[in-house]
Amino acid sequence: MHTENKSCKDGVHKIVLGDFYAEESRDVLFEVTLASASNGSIPIPHVICKVDYVDVVQKRIVNTSNPVTASIARPSGSEVAPSNHHVATQWLRIGACDAMKEADALSSQGKFGQARAVIQKCLEAIRRETAEGVRSDPLTIQLINDLNESLQGLADKHTWSATGEMRMQTKLYSHARQRCYESVASPVPSTTYGTRSKKTRSLKFQAATSPKK
Protein backbone atom coordinates (compact mmCIF):
# COMPACT_ATOMS: atom_id res chain seq x y z
CA MET A 1 0.00 0.00 0.00
CA HIS A 2 2.63 2.52 1.03
CA THR A 3 5.54 1.06 -0.92
CA GLU A 4 5.86 1.19 -4.66
CA ASN A 5 7.52 -1.62 -6.60
CA LYS A 6 9.00 -0.60 -9.93
CA SER A 7 10.21 -3.65 -11.85
CA CYS A 8 13.22 -3.02 -14.02
CA LYS A 9 15.03 -5.32 -16.44
CA ASP A 10 17.27 -8.28 -15.56
CA GLY A 11 15.54 -9.06 -12.27
CA VAL A 12 16.11 -5.64 -10.74
CA HIS A 13 13.36 -4.11 -8.61
CA LYS A 14 13.18 -0.58 -7.25
CA ILE A 15 11.18 -0.27 -4.02
CA VAL A 16 10.03 3.24 -3.08
CA LEU A 17 9.42 3.33 0.67
CA GLY A 18 8.27 6.91 1.11
CA ASP A 19 9.23 9.16 3.99
CA PHE A 20 10.60 8.04 7.34
CA TYR A 21 10.22 9.76 10.70
CA ALA A 22 13.02 9.54 13.28
CA GLU A 23 13.40 6.07 14.84
CA GLU A 24 11.08 4.40 12.30
CA SER A 25 11.90 1.28 10.32
CA ARG A 26 10.33 -0.61 7.40
CA ASP A 27 10.22 -4.27 6.41
CA VAL A 28 10.16 -5.28 2.74
CA LEU A 29 9.33 -8.93 2.16
CA PHE A 30 9.84 -10.70 -1.15
CA GLU A 31 10.04 -14.18 -2.59
CA VAL A 32 12.96 -15.52 -4.58
CA THR A 33 13.55 -18.64 -6.66
CA LEU A 34 16.23 -20.65 -4.91
CA ALA A 35 19.31 -21.74 -6.77
CA SER A 36 19.87 -25.43 -7.43
CA ALA A 37 21.28 -27.47 -4.57
CA SER A 38 25.05 -27.45 -4.10
CA ASN A 39 27.35 -29.04 -1.57
CA GLY A 40 26.16 -26.42 0.91
CA SER A 41 29.63 -25.42 2.03
CA ILE A 42 29.45 -21.94 0.52
CA PRO A 43 26.19 -19.89 0.74
CA ILE A 44 25.00 -18.75 -2.67
CA PRO A 45 24.14 -15.04 -3.22
CA HIS A 46 20.44 -14.64 -4.01
CA VAL A 47 19.76 -10.94 -3.45
CA ILE A 48 21.87 -7.78 -3.65
CA CYS A 49 20.36 -4.70 -2.02
CA LYS A 50 21.38 -1.05 -1.91
CA VAL A 51 19.64 1.99 -0.45
CA ASP A 52 19.51 5.56 -1.76
CA TYR A 53 17.79 8.28 0.24
CA VAL A 54 17.54 11.98 0.92
CA ASP A 55 19.07 13.13 4.20
CA VAL A 56 16.77 16.03 5.10
CA VAL A 57 19.00 17.11 7.99
CA GLN A 58 22.14 17.36 5.88
CA LYS A 59 20.09 18.33 2.78
CA ARG A 60 21.84 15.87 0.49
CA ILE A 61 21.22 12.67 -1.46
CA VAL A 62 22.94 9.62 0.02
CA ASN A 63 23.94 6.71 -2.23
CA THR A 64 25.13 3.56 -0.49
CA SER A 65 28.49 2.53 -1.89
CA ASN A 66 28.54 -1.00 -0.43
CA PRO A 67 25.46 -3.07 -1.34
CA VAL A 68 24.37 -5.81 1.06
CA THR A 69 24.33 -9.36 -0.26
CA ALA A 70 21.89 -11.97 1.08
CA SER A 71 23.26 -15.46 0.64
CA ILE A 72 21.46 -18.77 1.20
CA ALA A 73 23.07 -22.16 1.71
CA ARG A 74 21.80 -24.84 -0.70
CA PRO A 75 22.86 -28.21 0.71
CA SER A 76 22.01 -31.39 -1.19
CA GLY A 77 20.30 -33.00 1.82
CA SER A 78 16.63 -32.79 2.86
CA GLU A 79 17.04 -30.65 5.97
CA VAL A 80 14.84 -27.54 6.26
CA ALA A 81 16.01 -24.37 7.96
CA PRO A 82 13.86 -23.19 10.89
CA SER A 83 11.40 -20.38 10.25
CA ASN A 84 12.76 -16.89 10.87
CA HIS A 85 10.74 -15.37 13.72
CA HIS A 86 10.81 -11.82 12.39
CA VAL A 87 9.99 -12.75 8.79
CA ALA A 88 7.12 -15.01 9.88
CA THR A 89 5.64 -12.19 11.96
CA GLN A 90 5.90 -9.75 9.07
CA TRP A 91 4.07 -12.18 6.77
CA LEU A 92 1.25 -12.21 9.33
CA ARG A 93 1.23 -8.40 9.25
CA ILE A 94 0.91 -8.36 5.46
CA GLY A 95 -1.86 -10.96 5.62
CA ALA A 96 -3.74 -8.86 8.16
CA CYS A 97 -3.41 -5.77 5.94
CA ASP A 98 -4.78 -7.69 2.96
CA ALA A 99 -7.69 -8.97 5.06
CA MET A 100 -8.61 -5.53 6.40
CA LYS A 101 -8.38 -4.03 2.93
CA GLU A 102 -10.68 -6.72 1.50
CA ALA A 103 -13.11 -6.41 4.42
CA ASP A 104 -13.21 -2.64 3.96
CA ALA A 105 -14.13 -3.06 0.28
CA LEU A 106 -16.83 -5.63 1.09
CA SER A 107 -18.36 -3.55 3.87
CA SER A 108 -18.57 -0.52 1.57
CA GLN A 109 -20.89 -2.70 -0.55
CA GLY A 110 -22.95 -3.65 2.49
CA LYS A 111 -21.57 -7.21 2.55
CA PHE A 112 -20.84 -7.30 6.27
CA GLY A 113 -21.18 -11.07 6.61
CA GLN A 114 -18.53 -11.66 3.95
CA ALA A 115 -16.31 -8.97 5.49
CA ARG A 116 -16.50 -10.63 8.91
CA ALA A 117 -15.64 -13.99 7.31
CA VAL A 118 -12.48 -12.51 5.78
CA ILE A 119 -11.32 -11.16 9.14
CA GLN A 120 -12.16 -14.46 10.88
CA LYS A 121 -10.17 -16.42 8.30
CA CYS A 122 -7.14 -14.18 8.89
CA LEU A 123 -7.45 -14.59 12.67
CA GLU A 124 -7.57 -18.37 12.28
CA ALA A 125 -4.44 -18.29 10.11
CA ILE A 126 -2.57 -16.29 12.74
CA ARG A 127 -3.67 -18.65 15.52
CA ARG A 128 -2.40 -21.62 13.50
CA GLU A 129 1.09 -20.12 13.37
CA THR A 130 3.43 -22.40 15.29
CA ALA A 131 6.83 -20.81 14.64
CA GLU A 132 8.73 -20.35 17.88
CA GLY A 133 8.36 -16.86 19.32
CA VAL A 134 5.83 -15.67 16.73
CA ARG A 135 2.66 -16.20 18.77
CA SER A 136 4.12 -14.25 21.71
CA ASP A 137 5.57 -11.45 19.59
CA PRO A 138 4.08 -8.03 20.54
CA LEU A 139 3.20 -7.41 16.88
CA THR A 140 1.30 -10.70 16.60
CA ILE A 141 -0.63 -9.89 19.77
CA GLN A 142 -1.44 -6.44 18.39
CA LEU A 143 -2.62 -7.93 15.07
CA ILE A 144 -5.01 -10.26 16.90
CA ASN A 145 -6.36 -7.40 19.02
CA ASP A 146 -6.78 -5.10 16.01
CA LEU A 147 -8.48 -7.78 13.91
CA ASN A 148 -10.87 -8.58 16.77
CA GLU A 149 -11.69 -4.90 17.15
CA SER A 150 -12.23 -4.66 13.40
CA LEU A 151 -14.57 -7.64 13.64
CA GLN A 152 -16.65 -5.82 16.25
CA GLY A 153 -16.84 -2.78 13.99
CA LEU A 154 -18.34 -4.96 11.25
CA ALA A 155 -21.28 -6.03 13.43
CA ASP A 156 -23.83 -4.10 11.37
CA LYS A 157 -24.25 -1.05 9.14
CA HIS A 158 -24.83 1.35 12.04
CA THR A 159 -21.72 0.22 13.96
CA TRP A 160 -19.65 0.36 10.80
CA SER A 161 -20.79 3.86 9.90
CA ALA A 162 -20.42 5.20 13.45
CA THR A 163 -16.96 3.94 14.40
CA GLY A 164 -16.01 0.69 12.67
CA GLU A 165 -14.92 2.07 9.33
CA MET A 166 -12.65 4.78 10.74
CA ARG A 167 -11.04 2.48 13.30
CA MET A 168 -10.32 -0.33 10.85
CA GLN A 169 -8.90 2.03 8.24
CA THR A 170 -6.64 3.61 10.86
CA LYS A 171 -5.35 0.18 11.85
CA LEU A 172 -4.90 -0.78 8.20
CA TYR A 173 -2.82 2.32 7.46
CA SER A 174 -0.78 1.83 10.64
CA HIS A 175 0.16 -1.77 9.83
CA ALA A 176 0.65 -1.14 6.11
CA ARG A 177 2.98 1.79 6.73
CA GLN A 178 4.45 0.48 10.00
CA ARG A 179 3.73 3.84 11.57
CA CYS A 180 1.98 4.88 14.76
CA TYR A 181 -1.13 6.95 14.07
CA GLU A 182 -2.25 7.34 17.67
CA SER A 183 -2.51 10.88 18.94
CA VAL A 184 0.21 12.23 21.18
CA ALA A 185 -2.65 13.28 23.45
CA SER A 186 -3.80 9.68 23.83
CA PRO A 187 -2.52 7.34 26.55
CA VAL A 188 0.98 6.00 25.97
CA PRO A 189 0.73 4.41 22.50
CA SER A 190 0.25 0.65 22.82
CA THR A 191 1.09 0.09 19.16
CA THR A 192 4.39 -1.62 18.40
CA TYR A 193 5.15 1.21 15.97
CA GLY A 194 5.17 3.87 18.67
CA THR A 195 8.66 5.38 18.66
CA ARG A 196 10.45 6.33 21.85
CA SER A 197 10.12 10.04 21.13
CA LYS A 198 6.34 9.77 20.59
CA LYS A 199 5.90 7.82 23.80
CA THR A 200 7.94 10.45 25.64
CA ARG A 201 5.73 13.25 24.26
CA SER A 202 2.62 11.30 25.28
CA LEU A 203 3.87 10.95 28.84
CA LYS A 204 4.73 14.65 29.02
CA PHE A 205 1.29 15.59 27.67
CA GLN A 206 -0.43 13.40 30.22
CA ALA A 207 1.64 14.90 33.05
CA ALA A 208 0.84 18.44 31.88
CA THR A 209 -2.92 17.80 31.54
CA SER A 210 -3.48 15.62 34.61
CA PRO A 211 -5.52 17.28 37.40
CA LYS A 212 -3.27 18.72 40.04
CA LYS A 213 -3.82 17.32 43.55
C-alpha positions in Angstrom: 0.0 0.0 0.0 2.6 2.5 1.0 5.5 1.1 -0.9 5.9 1.2 -4.7 7.5 -1.6 -6.6 9.0 -0.6 -9.9 10.2 -3.7 -11.8 13.2 -3.0 -14.0 15.0 -5.3 -16.4 17.3 -8.3 -15.6 15.5 -9.1 -12.3 16.1 -5.6 -10.7 13.4 -4.1 -8.6 13.2 -0.6 -7.3 11.2 -0.3 -4.0 10.0 3.2 -3.1 9.4 3.3 0.7 8.3 6.9 1.1 9.2 9.2 4.0 10.6 8.0 7.3 10.2 9.8 10.7 13.0 9.5 13.3 13.4 6.1 14.8 11.1 4.4 12.3 11.9 1.3 10.3 10.3 -0.6 7.4 10.2 -4.3 6.4 10.2 -5.3 2.7 9.3 -8.9 2.2 9.8 -10.7 -1.1 10.0 -14.2 -2.6 13.0 -15.5 -4.6 13.6 -18.6 -6.7 16.2 -20.7 -4.9 19.3 -21.7 -6.8 19.9 -25.4 -7.4 21.3 -27.5 -4.6 25.0 -27.5 -4.1 27.3 -29.0 -1.6 26.2 -26.4 0.9 29.6 -25.4 2.0 29.4 -21.9 0.5 26.2 -19.9 0.7 25.0 -18.7 -2.7 24.1 -15.0 -3.2 20.4 -14.6 -4.0 19.8 -10.9 -3.5 21.9 -7.8 -3.6 20.4 -4.7 -2.0 21.4 -1.0 -1.9 19.6 2.0 -0.5 19.5 5.6 -1.8 17.8 8.3 0.2 17.5 12.0 0.9 19.1 13.1 4.2 16.8 16.0 5.1 19.0 17.1 8.0 22.1 17.4 5.9 20.1 18.3 2.8 21.8 15.9 0.5 21.2 12.7 -1.5 22.9 9.6 0.0 23.9 6.7 -2.2 25.1 3.6 -0.5 28.5 2.5 -1.9 28.5 -1.0 -0.4 25.5 -3.1 -1.3 24.4 -5.8 1.1 24.3 -9.4 -0.3 21.9 -12.0 1.1 23.3 -15.5 0.6 21.5 -18.8 1.2 23.1 -22.2 1.7 21.8 -24.8 -0.7 22.9 -28.2 0.7 22.0 -31.4 -1.2 20.3 -33.0 1.8 16.6 -32.8 2.9 17.0 -30.6 6.0 14.8 -27.5 6.3 16.0 -24.4 8.0 13.9 -23.2 10.9 11.4 -20.4 10.2 12.8 -16.9 10.9 10.7 -15.4 13.7 10.8 -11.8 12.4 10.0 -12.8 8.8 7.1 -15.0 9.9 5.6 -12.2 12.0 5.9 -9.7 9.1 4.1 -12.2 6.8 1.3 -12.2 9.3 1.2 -8.4 9.3 0.9 -8.4 5.5 -1.9 -11.0 5.6 -3.7 -8.9 8.2 -3.4 -5.8 5.9 -4.8 -7.7 3.0 -7.7 -9.0 5.1 -8.6 -5.5 6.4 -8.4 -4.0 2.9 -10.7 -6.7 1.5 -13.1 -6.4 4.4 -13.2 -2.6 4.0 -14.1 -3.1 0.3 -16.8 -5.6 1.1 -18.4 -3.6 3.9 -18.6 -0.5 1.6 -20.9 -2.7 -0.5 -23.0 -3.6 2.5 -21.6 -7.2 2.5 -20.8 -7.3 6.3 -21.2 -11.1 6.6 -18.5 -11.7 4.0 -16.3 -9.0 5.5 -16.5 -10.6 8.9 -15.6 -14.0 7.3 -12.5 -12.5 5.8 -11.3 -11.2 9.1 -12.2 -14.5 10.9 -10.2 -16.4 8.3 -7.1 -14.2 8.9 -7.5 -14.6 12.7 -7.6 -18.4 12.3 -4.4 -18.3 10.1 -2.6 -16.3 12.7 -3.7 -18.6 15.5 -2.4 -21.6 13.5 1.1 -20.1 13.4 3.4 -22.4 15.3 6.8 -20.8 14.6 8.7 -20.4 17.9 8.4 -16.9 19.3 5.8 -15.7 16.7 2.7 -16.2 18.8 4.1 -14.3 21.7 5.6 -11.5 19.6 4.1 -8.0 20.5 3.2 -7.4 16.9 1.3 -10.7 16.6 -0.6 -9.9 19.8 -1.4 -6.4 18.4 -2.6 -7.9 15.1 -5.0 -10.3 16.9 -6.4 -7.4 19.0 -6.8 -5.1 16.0 -8.5 -7.8 13.9 -10.9 -8.6 16.8 -11.7 -4.9 17.2 -12.2 -4.7 13.4 -14.6 -7.6 13.6 -16.6 -5.8 16.3 -16.8 -2.8 14.0 -18.3 -5.0 11.3 -21.3 -6.0 13.4 -23.8 -4.1 11.4 -24.3 -1.0 9.1 -24.8 1.3 12.0 -21.7 0.2 14.0 -19.6 0.4 10.8 -20.8 3.9 9.9 -20.4 5.2 13.5 -17.0 3.9 14.4 -16.0 0.7 12.7 -14.9 2.1 9.3 -12.7 4.8 10.7 -11.0 2.5 13.3 -10.3 -0.3 10.9 -8.9 2.0 8.2 -6.6 3.6 10.9 -5.3 0.2 11.9 -4.9 -0.8 8.2 -2.8 2.3 7.5 -0.8 1.8 10.6 0.2 -1.8 9.8 0.6 -1.1 6.1 3.0 1.8 6.7 4.5 0.5 10.0 3.7 3.8 11.6 2.0 4.9 14.8 -1.1 7.0 14.1 -2.2 7.3 17.7 -2.5 10.9 18.9 0.2 12.2 21.2 -2.6 13.3 23.5 -3.8 9.7 23.8 -2.5 7.3 26.6 1.0 6.0 26.0 0.7 4.4 22.5 0.2 0.7 22.8 1.1 0.1 19.2 4.4 -1.6 18.4 5.2 1.2 16.0 5.2 3.9 18.7 8.7 5.4 18.7 10.5 6.3 21.9 10.1 10.0 21.1 6.3 9.8 20.6 5.9 7.8 23.8 7.9 10.4 25.6 5.7 13.2 24.3 2.6 11.3 25.3 3.9 11.0 28.8 4.7 14.7 29.0 1.3 15.6 27.7 -0.4 13.4 30.2 1.6 14.9 33.0 0.8 18.4 31.9 -2.9 17.8 31.5 -3.5 15.6 34.6 -5.5 17.3 37.4 -3.3 18.7 40.0 -3.8 17.3 43.5 
